[in-house]
Amino acid sequence: MLREPDDGAGRLSLGAVVGHGATSVVRHILPETLGLVAKIVPKAAVQKDDLRRELSIHRSLRHPNIIRLQKCLEDSGNYYLIMEAARDGELLEGIEVDVGFPEPVARRYFAGILAALLYLHANGIAHRDLKPENILLDGDCCKLADFGMATVYRKPGEDAS
């Protein structure tokens, strides 16, 4: 189910490390003009059911403030989650370097975060790992990433009461 036919992970040309997670590393896919990254998760570090849940949730999401998952590949030792890249890194890096953002920029980012969360919650999904490292900056836009802890808490269309 996780393996893409006729497109093995060995064909990926991986570039520089973009970031690290608790159990993964994120690297650019070359050429960088593709605008894609690979989240590389060692098979030994994740339960297959947990990865299936993450993929199922992330694949269902279509919102301008959520990183788009393109596909998942695997080889003998790793899973490769191929997704769109955010050009300007993590929100955390921006906060540390600039010691904040000008108010119009902060408002735009905050509005993007709220729009993404409203979309998730309207679809019965809880991110459960919202932190500056999982909010990525892409030009004037911010995007939520890392759905490894996400869960479905109700079916879409089900009454929330």
Buried (B, 14 or more C-beta within 10 A) or exposed (E): EBEBEEEEBEEBEBBEEBBEBEEBBBBBBEEEEBBBBBBBBEBEEBEEEEBEBBBEBBBEBEBEBBBBBBBBBBBEEBBBBBBBBBEBBBBBBBEEEEEEBEEEBEEBBEEBBEBBBEBBBEBBBBBEBBEEBBBBBBEEBBBBBBBBBBEBEEEEEEEEE
